[in-house]
Amino acid sequence: MPGTEFRRKLYRRGSSFETTIPRPLLFALEKDKKYNVVFSFEPDANKWFVKFEERP
């Protein structure tokens, strides 16, 4: 069975970021760039994974 995957835009809201992503997970991102957050579920492992991809 293929996994499920969806994307959300990551954007600033005042002095913080969208509340769906905990701030400590953003440590490696450059603050001046824009990103999508990619949530993917692997049914075989029964786990969700979070990736960040840069937006143009």
Backbone torsions as a table, in degrees:
resi	resn	phi	psi	omega
1	MET	NA	126.6	179.9
2	PRO	-69.4	154.0	-179.8
3	GLY	-77.0	167.9	177.6
4	THR	-101.5	141.2	-179.5
5	GLU	-145.7	137.7	173.0
6	PHE	-146.1	159.6	-175.0
7	ARG	-121.6	148.9	174.1
8	ARG	-136.2	144.7	176.2
9	LYS	-73.4	141.0	174.2
10	LEU	-102.8	124.5	-178.6
11	TYR	-144.9	158.0	178.8
12	ARG	-76.0	143.2	173.5
13	ARG	-131.8	94.7	-174.2
14	GLY	72.0	-124.9	-178.7
15	SER	-97.1	5.9	-179.9
16	SER	-130.3	-172.9	-179.5
17	PHE	-110.0	170.2	178.4
18	GLU	-47.3	137.9	-170.9
19	THR	-71.7	-10.2	-179.3
20	THR	-73.8	-16.2	-179.3
21	ILE	-114.8	116.1	178.1
22	PRO	-61.7	136.3	-176.9
23	ARG	-50.8	-41.5	-179.2
24	PRO	-60.2	-22.0	178.3
25	LEU	-76.9	-10.8	-175.2
26	LEU	-97.3	6.2	-173.1
27	PHE	-56.9	-32.6	-174.2
28	ALA	-90.7	-2.6	-177.7
29	LEU	-88.0	145.4	176.6
30	GLU	-81.8	127.1	-173.7
31	LYS	-66.2	-22.1	-178.3
32	ASP	-86.8	-5.7	-178.1
33	LYS	-103.4	161.0	178.5
34	LYS	-105.1	144.4	-175.7
35	TYR	-136.2	155.0	164.0
36	ASN	-102.9	147.4	173.9
37	VAL	-103.2	126.5	-178.2
38	VAL	-109.6	116.5	176.1
39	PHE	-99.8	126.1	178.0
40	SER	-132.8	138.1	-179.0
41	PHE	-110.1	130.1	176.6
42	GLU	-108.2	105.0	-175.5
43	PRO	-63.3	-32.7	-179.5
44	ASP	-64.4	-37.0	179.5
45	ALA	-91.7	-12.9	-176.7
46	ASN	56.1	45.0	-177.2
47	LYS	-136.3	149.5	171.1
48	TRP	-98.5	143.5	176.3
49	PHE	-124.3	146.6	179.4
50	VAL	-120.5	127.1	177.7
51	LYS	-126.4	156.9	176.0
52	PHE	-120.0	132.7	175.9
53	GLU	-126.7	137.8	-178.0
54	GLU	-70.9	137.0	175.6
55	ARG	-92.4	146.0	177.2
56	PRO	-69.7	NA	NA
